[in-house]
Amino acid sequence: MIPAKEEAYFFKMSKYADRLIEHINTHPEFIQPVSRKNEMMNNFLLPGLQDLCVSRTSFKWGIPVDFDDKHVVYVWLDALTNYITGIGYDADGGSSEQYKKLWPADLHLIGKDIIRFHTIYWPIFLMAMGEELPKQVFGHPWLLQGDGKMSKSKGNVIYADDLVSFFGVDAVRYFVLHEMPFENDGTISWELMIERINSDLANTLGNLVNRTISMSNKYFGGIVENKGAEDVMDADIKAVVSEAYRKVEEKMDSLRVADALTEIFAVFKRCNKYIDETEPWVLAKDDSKKDRLATVLYNLAEGILTGASLLEPFMPATAKKIAEQFNTSLAAFDELGSFGHYASGTKVVEKPEILFARLDAKEVVEKVDAMFAERKVVEDAASGNGAAGDAADGASAGQEITVELKDEISYEDFDRMQFVVGEVIKCEEVPKSKKLLCSQVKVGSQVKQIVSGIKQYYSAEEMVGKKVMVLLNLKPAKLAGVLSEGMLLCAEDQDGNLALMTPEKEMPAGAEIC
C-alpha cells in the first residue's frame, strides 16, 4: 500500500494485473458467465489496471489505518477480507482448521453489479497475501420490473412479502428461480406471476397430482401397485424420469438453475402426456386390463415422486406435500437415477389436496391495485409528516436532488387545497404501530386529529408545542385503524431523510399558507 496523495493510500493493483490475467486465461471457469469475464478483461484488466484508493479521510466510522490515525480503511478492502477472517484466517500463520478446510471457496455467488470487486480486487488482495483464489465467481443477473423501473412515487414496487401473501413462498421461489436466466436479466410482474402459477404449478403439476391420486382411489381404493403389466409406451416415460437426475445435476453444476427447473417440469409434462396416451378411464372399463391400469398408475406415481424429489431444493414445502399425499417420503438425490423406488402396495390419501389453485388474473390485479392504493395513503401520510431530525439538518446540505415532475395541475386544482399553520397540542403513539404518531393539531378554533409516520424521528413528547404546516381539507382516512383528518407537510431528500415544514416566523395557529 503506497501513499500517492496526502488524502489517501493506494493499493498497487498494477503489480498483480498480469498474474490475474494469466489466471483468468488458464482457468476459464473462474468468472462465469463468460460475458462477465469478457467485461472484466476488456474494460478493466487489458486496458491497464489502475491503482486502488484504499483509505478515506472524509469520515471516521471505518476501521482505522493502524499506521495513520487520520485515515480509515476503504470498505471494499475490509469487507472482502471477511470471507476468510470469518472462518479463522490469521495473517501471522495461525489460521484455524476451519479455514484450512473451507478455503478456497468453491463458489462466490454474487450480484452482477459487484462482479468487479470479487473478480479483480479480491483476487489481487489474496495474491498479495499469498492465499489461494476462490475456484469460481458467478455474477447472477437481475429481475427487472415488467413495466419499467420500480418507483415508490409510481406505487409499483414489488415486495417479496407481498408476493408471498398472494401466492405463497414456494410459488414465489419457483417464479424467481425459473425466470432468472443464466446470463441476461429476467422480468417480474404480477401478471407474469399469475400466468406462470396457472400454467406450471396449477395445471402441469397440481392437476397431475390430483388426477393420479383421484384415479388411484376411484379404481383401486387408493392402493398403488405395480402389477408388471408393461406396454411398449412405458419405455419412454421411464427413460425421461430416470434421466432427469443426470440432466438436473448437469444444469446445476453449471449454475443453470432455471434450466434445471425446466428439466424437472419436463418429467411432470411427460407424466401428463402418459395419461393421455394410456387413457386410464378407458382401461378401467375392461376388467381384463385391470393389471395394466394398476401398472399405469404406479408408473405415474413413480414419475411424480421422482420429480417431487428433484424439486425439493427449489420448492421444499410443495415437494413434501406431494410425498405425503402418496404416503411416502422423498427419495435422496443420488437414488433418482433409476425407476421403481415407490413401494408397491402403498395406499395414497383418500382426498387429494389442491397444491395450487388457478388464479383469476383480474381479481388478483384488483386486489393488488387496492393494496397499492391503501399503502400510498399511508406512505403519503408518513412522507408528509416525518422528519429525520438532526440527520436532515446537515446531511442534505449542498445535495443536488433529481426532481421527478408529476402531471401539471391547473390553478383551480391548487386553489382547492387548503394549507394552514397548526400547533400540536397533544401527541400519542399509535398502539401496535412502529411508525405512527397521533397528533391533536389546533388550527384556529378547531382541533384536528392527524396521524403521521414520524415515530422513528420524533417522540410524542417533543411534538407537543411544534408549529407545523397542515393540509387541512384532505379527505379523512383511517391509518392503522385510527382516523386522520389532515396531513402535516415535510421535505424529503433522496436518501429518505425527512424534515417537518415549519413557518420561518412565529405565526398563529390557523394562519393561511398561500
C-alpha positions, 0 to 999 in steps of 0.5 A: 500500500503506497501513499500517492496523495496526502488524502489517501493510500493506494493499493498497487493493483498494477503489480498483480494485473498480469498474474490475474490475467494469466489466471483468468486465461488458464482457468476459464471457469473462474468468472462465469458467465463468460460475458462477465469475464469478457467485461472484466478483461476488456474494460478493466484488466487489458486496458491497464489496471489502475491503482486502488484508493484504499483509505478515506479521510472524509469520515471516521466510522471505518476501521482505522489505518493502524499506521495513520490515525487520520485515515480509515480503511476503504470498505471494499478492502475490509469487507472482502477480507471477511470471507476468510477472517470469518472462518479463522484466517490469521495473517501471522500463520495461525489460521484455524482448521476451519479455514484450512478446510473451507478455503478456497471457496468453491463458489462466490455467488454474487450480484452482477453489479459487484462482479468487479470487486470479487473478480479483480480486487479480491483476487489481487488482495489474496495474491498479495497475501499469498492465499489461494483464489476462490475456484469460481465467481458467478455474477447472477443477473437481475429481475427487472420490473415488467413495466419499467423501473420500480418507483415508490412515487409510481406505487409499483414496487414489488415486495417479496412479502407481498408476493408471498401473501398472494401466492405463497413462498414456494410459488414465489421461489419457483417464479424467481428461480425459473425466470432468472436466466443464466446470463441476461436479466429476467422480468417480474410482474404480477401478471407474469406471476399469475400466468406462470402459477396457472400454467406450471404449478396449477395445471402441469403439476397440481392437476397431475397430482390430483388426477393420479391420486383421484384415479388411484382411489376411484379404481383401486381404493387408493392402493398403488401397485405395480402389477408388471403389466408393461406396454411398449409406451412405458419405455419412454416415460421411464427413460425421461424420469430416470434421466432427469437426475443426470440432466438436473445435476448437469444444469446445476453444476453449471449454475443453470438453475432455471434450466434445471427447473425446466428439466424437472417440469419436463418429467411432470409434462411427460407424466401428463402426456402418459395419461393421455396416451394410456387413457386410464378411464378407458382401461378401467372399463375392461376388467381384463386390463385391470393389471395394466391400469394398476401398472399405469398408475404406479408408473405415474406415481413413480414419475411424480415422486421422482420429480417431487424429489428433484424439486425439493431444493427449489420448492421444499414445502410443495415437494413434501406435500406431494410425498405425503399425499402418496404416503411416502417420503422423498427419495435422496438425490443420488437414488433418482437415477433409476425407476421403481423406488415407490413401494408397491402396495402403498395406499395414497390419501383418500382426498387429494389436496389442491397444491395450487389453485388457478388464479383469476388474473383480474381479481388478483390485479384488483386486489393488488391495485387496492393494496397499492392504493391503501399503502400510498395513503399511508406512505403519503401520510408518513412522507408528509409528516416525518422528519429525520431530525438532526440527520436532515439538518446537515446531511442534505446540505449542498445535495443536488436532488433529481426532481421527478415532475408529476402531471401539471395541475391547473390553478383551480386544482391548487386553489382547492387545497387548503394549507394552514399553520397548526400547533400540536397540542397533544401527541400519542403513539399509535398502539401496535404501530412502529411508525405512527404518531397521533397528533391533536393539531389546533388550527384556529378554533378547531382541533384536528386529529392527524396521524403521521409516520414520524415515530422513528424521528420524533417522540410524542413528547417533543411534538407537543408545542411544534408549529407545523404546516397542515393540509387541512381539507384532505379527505379523512382516512383511517391509518392503522385503524385510527382516523386522520383528518389532515396531513402535516407537510415535510421535505424529503431528500433522496436518501429518505431523510425527512424534515417537518415544514415549519413557518420561518416566523412565529405565526398563529395557529390557523394562519393561511399558507398561500 
